[in-house]
Amino acid sequence: MYKAQDYYPDCPEAFLVSLARTGDRKAFAELVQRRQSPVRNLMRRCCNNYTLADDLTQQVFLKVWLNIRKLKSASAFNGWLKRVAISVWLKHVRKKDALGGAGEITGTERPQNDTSGMLLDLDRALGKLANPVRLCVVLSYHEGLSHREIAELTHIPLGTVKSNIRNGARHLKRLLSAYGNPSEVEKT
Amino acid sequence: MMTENQDFLLESVFAEARQDLDGEVFSARVMSRTRKLLYQVAAGAVAMAAVILAGVWLLFGLPLLEFAVLISQVLTMTMIDLGEGWLALVFMPVNNIASLIVIIAKTIHLVWKRAINSSFAS
């Protein structure tokens, strides 16, 4: 006999969100399954530490589970999830009192099957940026957010967001310049 | 994805960096943490309730107990002094303020019912 939960993988996200708001754990598990990859990717770009990124992503989903009843519209889930993720990351950064300084690259545990040199180079290059600069660059290039949206989400002034992205992108481009030049990539 | 960025190199590098990560283990870990969180919240609520009850008891428990003792003493006071003999023992169940209150309440109830019935009859 089929249970309602068996159909969850085929359900629209808004429906799952509505069920999760009523306390349906199975629906929430399905939401986690669907949304974990983008959030983990975002955290990985921000942290440059996969273990920490996964831990922060877990915190994000725990916070979502605790507060999902407060979400007014099920269709706003994706944007809200992103906001929660950024707030968790900012809280972590503030706790380490590192917003002003350059990002530390510590405990960079990598998955064994990760063979993408480009990915490693990108994360290493991002790790060399100061935390606010890195966050602005990641939100802009990885998440595709507008400068205004980034300013609203991070509470960083719009002018600072723009200069962070400009400077960060210039720095990253210099570090990743080999990827723009195929002959150099072949050499490496 | 519409962005305000004009750097196509970085856009392509970031686009390639987006991996489709396997979520089975991760989701299971999150759900087990939500379960633990539920137990923690429940344990916290029980502990909080116990602390509140203890606090209320410390603040109001003794005055309430004294008040209850006082009330019971007042209610069991004899109305007519019949001494210590058998007559006092026979009338003891009704010879106190509590019985008087019950009798008065019952009488009012009966009179009220009679008045209501007579008003309906007329």
Interface residues (C-beta under 8 A of the other chain):
Chain A: R25 F28 A29 V32 Q33 R34 Q36 S37 P38 R40 N41 R45 D54 T57 Q58 F61 L62 W65 L66 S116 M118 L119 L122 D123 S140 Y141 H142 G144 L145 S146 H147 I165 A169 L172 K173 L176 Y179 G180
Chain B: M1 M2 T3 E4 N5 D7 L9 L10 E11 V13 F14 E16 A17 R18 Q19 D20 L21 G23 E24 F26 S27 R29 V30 M31 R33 T34 L37
